[in-house]
Amino acid sequence: MAFAKEVTVPGDTTYQISPAIKKYTLLDLGFIKNNAGAYVLHRSLEADKNLDQAIKLKVSVNPDLTGFKMSTVSAADTVRVNIFDHAQDQDMVTLYRFFVDDLIKRGVLEKLAS
C-alpha cells in the first residue's frame, strides 16, 4: 500500500495527514524511523497481550511527512484485521480510538467529515 494523504480504516472514518505535522512530534509519540526513512508506530490493541502477540494499530508516515498509512493488523503484521466487526472487540475499538485521538490532538492526523 502506498503512502496517501487520506486513509480510511475499514469500519471507521477517513483521516488525513495534518499540514502541521512535525518530525519531533512523531518521535515524541513513539514513532521509530525505519531504514527507508519512514516513521512507524505500533500500538497494541489487546491490553492483556504483549505487542508482538497482539492485534495492533500500525501507522507509518513517509520521510517528507506528506503521506501516511494506517491500519489494524494481526500480531505477525501480515493480515489486516477489522476490529469494528464484532461486539467482543469493543475493548480494541476503545484503545484504537484513544490512540487515534492522541494523534489528532498532537497534530499528526486530522479527522475528515463523514
C-alpha positions in Angstrom: 0.0 0.0 0.0 1.4 3.4 -1.0 1.5 6.4 1.3 -1.6 8.6 0.9 -2.8 12.0 2.1 -6.1 10.4 3.2 -6.7 6.9 4.6 -10.0 5.2 5.5 -9.8 2.5 8.1 -12.5 -0.2 7.4 -15.3 0.3 9.8 -14.1 3.8 10.8 -13.9 7.2 9.2 -11.4 8.9 6.9 -8.3 10.6 8.3 -5.7 12.9 6.6 -2.2 13.8 7.5 -2.1 17.2 9.2 -0.3 20.1 7.5 1.0 21.0 11.0 2.9 17.6 11.4 6.4 17.8 12.8 9.2 15.2 13.0 9.9 15.9 16.6 6.2 15.2 17.5 6.4 11.8 15.8 9.5 10.9 17.7 7.9 12.2 20.9 4.8 10.0 20.3 7.0 6.9 19.9 7.4 6.6 16.2 10.6 4.9 15.1 12.5 5.8 11.9 13.0 2.7 9.8 15.8 2.0 7.2 13.7 3.6 4.4 13.4 6.8 6.5 9.7 6.4 7.2 8.3 6.9 10.7 6.5 3.8 12.0 4.3 3.4 15.2 2.8 0.2 16.5 0.3 0.2 19.4 -1.2 -2.9 20.9 -5.0 -3.1 20.8 -5.1 -6.0 23.2 -4.2 -4.8 26.7 -3.6 -8.3 28.1 -1.0 -9.3 25.4 2.5 -8.2 24.5 2.9 -6.1 21.4 4.4 -9.0 19.4 1.4 -11.2 20.2 -1.5 -8.7 19.8 -3.6 -7.2 17.2 -2.2 -3.7 16.7 -2.6 -0.3 15.2 0.1 0.5 12.7 0.7 4.0 11.5 3.5 4.9 9.0 4.4 8.4 7.8 6.7 8.9 4.8 10.1 10.7 5.3 8.9 14.0 3.9 5.7 14.0 6.0 3.3 14.3 3.1 1.6 10.9 3.2 0.8 8.1 5.6 -0.6 4.6 6.0 -2.8 3.4 8.9 -4.3 0.0 9.6 -5.1 -2.5 12.2 -3.0 -5.6 11.7 -2.5 -9.1 13.1 0.2 -10.0 15.5 2.5 -11.1 12.7 1.9 -7.7 11.0 0.8 -9.5 7.8 -3.0 -9.6 7.8 -5.4 -6.6 8.2 -8.0 -7.0 10.9 -11.3 -5.2 11.0 -11.8 -4.6 14.8 -15.2 -2.9 14.2 -16.9 -6.2 13.0 -17.5 -8.0 16.3 -19.1 -6.9 19.6 -16.4 -8.7 21.6 -13.8 -6.4 20.1 -15.2 -3.3 21.9 -12.1 -3.0 24.1 -9.9 -3.0 21.0 -12.1 -0.2 19.5 -11.8 1.8 22.7 -8.0 1.6 22.6 -7.9 2.3 18.9 -10.0 5.5 19.4 -7.7 6.5 22.3 -4.5 6.2 20.2 -6.1 8.0 17.1 -7.5 10.8 19.3 -3.9 11.3 20.7 -2.5 11.6 17.1 -5.2 14.1 16.3 -4.6 16.2 19.4 -0.8 16.3 18.7 -1.3 17.5 15.1 -0.3 14.3 13.3 -3.7 13.4 11.8 -7.0 15.2 11.1 -10.4 13.6 11.0 -12.3 14.3 7.8 -16.1 14.9 8.0 -18.0 11.8 7.1 
